[in-house]
Amino acid sequence: MKILSKTRLENVFNKLNETAEVFVPMQRGEQSGFYPWQTFAAGSDKLWLEALNVYLPPKNVVFPQTERMYNIKQEGQDVKIDETYEDSKSRVIFGARACDVKGITCMDDVFLTRGYEDSFYKARRQATTIIANACYAPGIACFCSAMGVKYVDPEGADIIIRDIGDGYVWETITEKGEMLTARIADLLEEREVTLPEPKPFQQDVNYDGVAEKLKGMFEHPLWDKLSQTCQNCGICTYVCPSCYCFDIQVKMYGNEGYRFRCWDSCMYEEYTREAGGGNPRPASKERFRNRFLHKLEFFKERYGHPLCTGCGRCTVVCPAGISIVKIIDAVKEADTDA
């Protein structure tokens, strides 16, 4: 087995950083997320590979919170596109958990399949190598297995690392992973080790049949009850590894400017507001219902799997204590015959 000693982690990051921007899980003040290794500040930042989940997932690496798309120039009645900004700079995500890798593969479905490819997403995605950190001890908020995520063998990763205490087993999965491994081969050692045994989940979640049952629950009174405490703050969508709602806007300076896109949220009233002033989801309940139907039913109907990856972040950060697990349970128990 190839083994990466934890004493050589910084050497690996520095080596990879010579040819790519390396994103690693860090705690930075009161925040945590995947930040560029080159910004690491010893003494104030903490490398946090042992954390099950940092607050912010690594989706921003392939789908930035704000992204310049192209420059525009107005010439009379015509608008000319001067330059586009497909960003193909090499990037490495180091230490993403299976739920976060699944979030990226969900976005792959959205941006790269069904006859349309988003060129901005595609450029970043093709230039990104994912090193996943296998989970063997799920946390109190975790339920990824119930959503079909293979937490011990993350799908969609180019390399999988497995924590063995003093180091990581280094398992190459794809050709892209082999190319990266070749760059740090001198920092890996060969030895046989025993892998840890996966521990059981602390949450009992049963998603089976939920998507199918939700098809007949659009007008169910359950949504009135469940949505009462929701503040529509949108924090659940920003920490979610698979949410991908965005808005496109323009900035003009005289006759020149640019278009950019930025993250948006289905929890905001203006997200579905139409140019004529109408809004198909004006009420909080309607936006709440749409979010969970999308996560648990609509996405599965279109792509064959749920959009929720079971990371538990939305439950952890929600100021109103709303839990998608409790919503799944409520749907399972709901009477649909009345």
N, C-alpha and C positions, 0 to 999 in steps of 0.2 A: 504493500500500500504506500502511496505517496502521502507524506505527512508534512504539514507546515507548522513549525514550532511557533508558539505565541511570542517567543522572544524575537522572532524575525518578522513580525507583522509590519512594523514600521519600515523595515527594509523592503518588504514587498510593495507597500503603498508607494514608497519613494521611487522604486523601480518602475512600477506601472505608470506613475505620474509623469514619467519622462515622455511618454507618447500618448497619454490619455488623461482626461479629467476623471479622477477617482472620487466616488461618493461613498462615504462610510457613515454608519450610524453613530451619532454623537449626542451627548447632552450638552447644551449650550445655554447656560443660565437656567431660566425656568422652562426653556423650550427644549425639545429634542426632535431630531429628524435626520435625514441623510444630507450631509453637507460636504462640500469639496475638501478633500484631505489637505490640499494646499492652504486652506484657511484655518487649519487646526492650530489652536493657541494653547500650548502646554501651560498648565497651571489654572486655566479657566475652563477649557473644554475637556470633556471626558469621552474617550472612545468607548462605545457602549455596545459591543458585539454580543455581550451576554444578555442584553435586554431582549425580552420576547418581542416587544414592539415599542419602537420610539413613537412619539405622538404623530409625526408627519411621515407618511409613507414615501417611497422613492418615486412615485409616479411623475413628480415634477421634472425628473431627469429626461423623460421621453415626452412629457406633455407639460411644458412650463406654465407657471401660473400666469405669466404675461409673455406673449411671443409676437415679435414683429414679423409681419407676413410679406409685405411688399411696399415699395415706394410708388407713389402716383403723382402725375403731373397733369394738370388741366390745361388743354389747349383749345380754346374756344368751346365748342360743344362736346369735344372729345376728351376722353381721359386716357392717358398713356401710363402703362406700367413700366417703370424704369428698371427696377431691380427686385428680385425675390430673395427670400432669406431662408432657404432650406439649409438647415444646420447639420452638417455631416461630420462634425468634430468627434473624434473617438472618445467614448465615455465608458467607465466601468462602475457598475453598482456592486459594491462588496458587502455581503452579509444580509441581503434581503431575506425575510422569512417567506415561507411558502404562500401565505395569504397575500403578501405583497406582490410576489411573482405572478400569482393568479390574477391579481388586479391588473397587471400590465398585459397579460394575455387576453383579458376581457377587452381591454382597449384595442388590442390587435384585431379582435373580431369586428369592433366598431369602425376602426379607421382603415383597415386593410382588406376587408372581405366584402362580399355581396356586390361585386362589380364596381367598387369605387375605392381608390387609394388616396388617402390624404398625404400629399407630397411632403408636407412639413413634418408630420408625425413619422412618416416612413423614413425620412433621412435620419432623424434622431434614433429611431428604433434600430435600424440596420447598423448604425455605428456604435450601438451599446451592447456591452457584454455583461451578462448577469451572473454573479456568483451568489448562490443561495445558501443560507445557513439553515440546515435541517433542524427541526424541533424534536426534542425527545421528552420535554416536560411542559405540556400545555399550561397556560396561565389561567387564572380564575375567570377571565372574560373571554377566553378562546372557545370557539366552536367550529373551527374550519373544517374538520372532518365531516361534520353533518352537512356541509355545503359542497361536498365532493372534492375537497382539497387534500392532496397527499402530503401531509406535513413532514413526514420522514424522507420522502423522495419527491421534492418539489418539481412539478412539471413546468417546463418553459425556461428552466435555467440552463446556462451554458456550462457551469461548474457547480458542484455541490460540495460544501464543506460540512464536516461533522465534528462537533466539539468532543474531545476525548480527555479534557482536563488541561494537559500541558501543551496541547496543540490541536490541530484540525486534520482529519482525514481529508485529502484533496482528491475529488472524483471528477474527472473530465467527462462531459456529456456530448458536446457538439464540436464541430470543426472550429467554430469561433473560440470555444473554450480551449481547444488544443493549441491554437495560435497564441493565446494569452499564457497558457501554461509553459510554453516553450520559452517565453521571455523571462520567466522566473525559475526555470528548472534548477538552477544552481542553489536556490534557496529552499528547495524541497529535499526531504530525506526519505529513504526507503526503510520501512520496518512494519512488522505485523502488530496489529493492536486488536482489542476486542471492542466492538461498538456497544454503546449503552442500549438498554432496553427502553422502548417508549413507555412513558407513564400514561395512565388513563386520563381522559378529560374530566374536568371538575363540573362541567355543565352537561346536562342531559338534554339534547336538542333533537327533535325528530322533524325533519323537513319533508319527509316522504308524503306525497299527495297534496302538499300545500299549494303548489302552483295550479294544479288541476282544480282544487276546491275554490281558489280565488276567482276563477273564471265566472262564477255565479254570485260573487259577493260585492260587486261594484256599488250597489245601493244598500248594502247591509248596514244596519244601525250601529254595528261594531265600530265603524270609523268615527262616528260622533263621539263615542266614549274614549277611544284610544287617542284621538287628536286634541282632547281638551287642554292638556298641559303643554302642548308644543308651542314654542315661542317663535317658530320660523326664523331662528337665528342663522341657520345654514351651516353651523359648525360641523354637523355630522357629514355633510357633503365634502367639506374641505379636508377632513382627516381620513375620509374613506379612500382606500387604495384603488377603487374601481370607478368612482364617480367621474364623469367626463363632460358635464354640461359646460358650455362656453358661449361667450358673446363675441361678436366681431364689431369693432368700432373704427372710426377714422379720425385722424388728427390732421388738420390742414393749417398751413402757414402761407396765406396768399393763395397762389396757384399750385403750390407743392405741398405734399404731405405723405402720409403712410397709413396703411391699415394694420391693425394688430388684433389679436384675439386674447382673451383673458378668461380665467375660470368664472363661471357663473353658478347659480344654484337653483334647482327646481323648487326650492323652498321659498323663494322670493316672489312677491306678487308681480313685479315688473318682468320677470323671466318670460311669462306667457302673455304679457300685454301686447295687443296687436296695434298696428299703425293707426287704425281707425278708432282706437280707444276701447275696443272690446277685450274681454279676457275670459277664456274658457275655464280658468281656475282662479277665480277672484278670492275665494275664501280659504282660510287656513286649513280647514278639513280637507278640501279638495287637493291642496298641494301635498298635504301629509299622505293622503291616500295614494296619490300618484307616485310618490317616492317609493312606498313599500310595494305597490303593485309592480313597479318597474324592477325593483330588486328581486322580488320573489316570483313574479309571474311573467311579465312582458318579455324580459330579457331571455328567460328560459324558452319561451315559445319561439323566439327568433333564432337564438344561437345554441339552444340545447342544454344550457346550464344556467344557474342563477347568477345574478350580478353581485350578490353578497358573497364575500370570501371568508366570513366568519372570524375576522380579526378582533372584533369586539371594541374597536376604538370609539364607534359612535355611542355605545353605551357608557363608556368610561367618561367621555367629555360632555355628554348632554347635560345642560343645566337643569333640565326638568326630569331627569331620571328615566327617560324613555328608552326602552330596551327592545331591540329587534327580536331577541329571543322570546320575550313575553308576547310580542305580536304574533310570532309563529305559533306559540302555544295557544293564544286566543283564537287564531284562525282554526287550529285543529279542533278546538272545543266548541266553536260556534255552531249554532243551530241554523241550518239553511233550509229547513223544511217549512218554517212558519210562513 
